[in-house]
Amino acid sequence: MIEPLLPPTEPQSGISYRELTPEEIKSVEPIFTATGNPLPDPGISTFVGAVENGKVIGFLVLQVKLHAQPMWIEEGHSQIFSPLVAEAERTILKKAGPQWVYLFVPAGRLSQLAQSMGMGLEPWNVLSKLVQPEIPKKIGVDLMPVVEDRPSEAVN
């Protein structure tokens, strides 16, 4: 049974939010084992956690995943699709070793093409958000009079 998440509340004092230490990462490994999933590689992942009294009470793992897009093939050249994908796979193996590759496409022809090349449909909803610095609210206009720039007089 999936427990519904409670709505967010104000952060509590006494909880620190930070990157987890190697020991803290090791302490959460049983959570992955219990769900039949491997612990993400700490060498290429970042574990951000909430720690209270030395105990990890929540975490989010930031993982870089290989995303294969965009792709473009000129009209009339569909025969290059399979060899292009095969070369991309060789390039992935050469540059990064065995990797999961993700492709985000709507249902239809592109999805069928990806599946014909061995990709499997994942049972997930994909959500996105652009993480960027907070943009300040509109700044009030200073009501000082505008002073025209006047050319300075040359000194002889």
N, C-alpha and C positions, 0 to 999 in steps of 0.2 A: 504494500500500500504506500502511496506517495503522500507524505505529509504536506499540507499546504503551508506555504511560507507566510509568516506573519508580516503585516505591513512594517516598513522601516520605522524605527524610532530614533530619538536623539542618541548620539554616541554616549556611552557610559564612561564615567571617569574610572581610572584604574585599569583600563584596557589599552594596550599599545597596538598600533597598526603599523606594520613594517615588514621588510623582507625577513623570511624565516632563516634561522641558522641551520647548518647541516644537521645538528642534533634534533632540532625541532622538525625538520623535514622527515628524518628517520622515524620520529614519534608518530607521524600521521600515516606511515606506510600501511599499517593494519586496515585503515579505512579503504585503501585501494584493494588490498588482498581480499577483504570481505566481499567486495563487489566483483571480484574476478578480473580486475584491471591492474596492469603494471603501474608502478610508481613512475610518473614522468621523469625523465633523466634530468637531475638537477644541474648537470653540466650545460644543458641547452634550454632549461626552463627556469622561470623565476617564481618562487613560492611567496606570495604576499599573504600575511596572516594577521589574525587578531589574537593577541596573547594576553591572558589574564592570570596573574599569580604564577607565571612560569609555565602555564598550560596553553596549548594551542586550542582555541575554541572555534576557530573558523579559518578558512583559507581560500584563496583563489590562485590557480596556477596559470601563469602566463606562458604560452607555448607558441613558438614560431612554427607555423605549418606551411607547407608548400602549396601554393595556390596557382593552378595552371590556367591563367587567363590574362589577357584576351587572346583570341585566336582569329586569324583572318585568312581566308583562301579566296583568291580571285575566282570569279564566276567562270565556270567551264573547266576548272582544274581540280575537281573533287578527287581525282585519282591520287593526289599528293597527300591526302588526309592520313592514311595508314603509315606511309613512310615518314611523314613529318612527326607523328606521335611516337613512332619507334625511335627516331633520332632524339626527340625530347627525353624519352625514357633513358636512353644511353647517356645523355648529358646529365640527367639527374643522378644516375649511378656513379658517373665519373666525378661529379662535383660534390655530392652529398652522401653517397652510399644509399642503401635501401631506405626509402622514405614513403610515408603515406602522402598521396597527392589529392588535393581537393579541387573540385570544379563546381561553380555555382551557376546553374542554368535552370530555366523554366522547363516544365514538362514539354515534351515535343521532340522535334528532330535532333536538336543538340544533345538532349538527354539520351536519345536512342543511339546516337553516334558514340557518345562516351561509353555507354554500356557495351556497345559492340567491340570496344577496345579493352574490355575487362574491368571497367569501373563499376562499382556497385552503388545502388541508391541507398543512402543512409536514412535512418528513421528519425531525423532531427528537423527541428525548425531552425533556420539560420536567421539570426538577428544581427544587426550591425549598429555601430555608433561611432561617429568621428570623435576621438578624444583630442581635445585641443585646449589651450589655455583659456580661462574664462575671459570673455570680452566685457570690458567695463560698461556699465549703463551709460546712457547719454549724458555727456558732460554739460553742465550749465554754461551758458554763454556769458562771458565777462561783459558787463555793460559799460565798460570804459569807452570814452570817445576814440574814434579811429584817428590816428595822426598820420598825415601824409608824409611820405619820405621826401625830403627836400635835398636837392643836390648840395653838397657841402661846397663852401666857397674855397677856391684855390688860394693858397697862401703864397705870396711872391717873396 
